Amino acid sequence: MRPAIIDALPNRSTRTSTPTREHHIGFIPGEGIGPELTAIARDVLSAVAARAGRRFEISVGGPIGVDAVRAHGVALTDEATAFFEDVFGRGGAVLCGPGGQRFVYDLRRRFDLFCKVSPIVVDEELLASSRLRPELVRGVDLLVVRDNAGGVYQGEWGEGRDGQGRRFARHAFGYDEDEVRRIVAVGARLAAARSGHLSVVAKHGGVPTVTTLWEEVTREVAAEHGLASRLVDADLAAYQLMHDPRAFDVVVCPNMIGDIIGDLLAVALGSRGLAYSGNFDADGRAVYQTNHGSAFDLVGSDQANPVAHLYALAMMLSESFGLVEEAGWIRAAIKAVWRSGKKTRDLAAPGDLVIGTRELGERVAALVADAPSRAA
């Protein structure tokens, strides 16, 4: 069994909690296809609850992102902030739909959700759906550990006009040693419990001082954990991850580089509709999400792939609540649907039957609720 991500966080070195019969989950439907995906996730969660005999206390949040900007002028409203505070205060976690503008960046800063972890696991059932050759992606199982607290996305910026009336825009960012050390340390703890290999991605020539800091801290942290480590320039890392993704295990990245690397690896998965993540603070408070955005063009079309949202739900059950078996029910049910030859349009290979968003969700929920022998 893979190590729990939450156990690698600074203040959660060991799991002290045990599963209880009641858990608090916050749902934020978000914008675009978010409400459709959230409805499916809630149906699947109901199936988990019925089968496991557990009770989940549910809260539902209001507008975020573009919808919140239109209504209130800001992407992260005071109401949304209070919602997150309430869920976290109850010991719960949030499954969040997509939100545009500055929502995710402001949320991460507000709650110091400094660590984003994106599992990149290529499912055997989808080898024919990958945009890369099956022999290159079979067995891929890696983690992208991305800093959320510093870097370009959390810098300082401004705009204006100079004395000649020409427009300008400026953006400044930086890292301090503690910011780098805590995110690299998470990656190191995970690598130590996996293969023992840690890769850190930066850019020597482009941002030399920042990269030097990351390199020096990586060497120190790797030595503390007895790990083999390497610092890879971002452009080479992008090539190598497409050329031979199995050569990587735990990949730690600064903010913007991690954003790009995570999306790039969705090519190996077969679709952006499979990319998901968890965002954590030092104590394990967490927000789970898809990585594919709002997909306004798919709203109401019944063509969106809900699997990333369901995988994010499974990640929440496993990481935040210790419900590892229940999370496995969801993953197994998804794979069972795929093995039956039924896939959403983005994943369908020749010979597959294309099904819609709602039907896939209904089939997964039915398998989760059924006897263990059916969903195993």
Sequence and secondary structure as in RCSB ss.txt:
>XXXX:A:sequence
MRPAIIDALPNRSTRTSTPTREHHIGFIPGEGIGPELTAIARDVLSAVAARAGRRFEISVGGPIGVDAVRAHGVA
LTDEATAFFEDVFGRGGAVLCGPGGQRFVYDLRRRFDLFCKVSPIVVDEELLASSRLRPELVRGVDLLVVRDNAG
GVYQGEWGEGRDGQGRRFARHAFGYDEDEVRRIVAVGARLAAARSGHLSVVAKHGGVPTVTTLWEEVTREVAAEH
GLASRLVDADLAAYQLMHDPRAFDVVVCPNMIGDIIGDLLAVALGSRGLAYSGNFDADGRAVYQTNHGSAFDLVG
SDQANPVAHLYALAMMLSESFGLVEEAGWIRAAIKAVWRSGKKTRDLAAPGDLVIGTRELGERVAALVADAPSRA
A
>XXXX:A:secstr
    GGGGSTT SS      SEEEEEEE  STTHHHHHHHHHHHHHHHHHHHT EEEEEE    HHHHHHHHSSS
S HHHHHHHHHHHHTT EEEE   TTTHHHHHHHHHT  EEEEEEE  GGGGGGSSS HHHHTT EEEEEEE SS
SGGGSEEEEEE TTS EEEEEE    HHHHHHHHHHHHHHHHHTTSEEEEEE TTTSHHHHHHHHHHHHHHHHHH
T EEEEEEHHHHHHHHHH GGG SEEEE HHHHHHHHHHTHHHHT GGG EEEEE TT  EEEEESS   GGGTT
TT    HHHHHHHHHHHHHHH  HHHHHHHHHHHHHHHHTTEE TTT  TT EE  HHHHHHHHHHHHHS HHHH
 
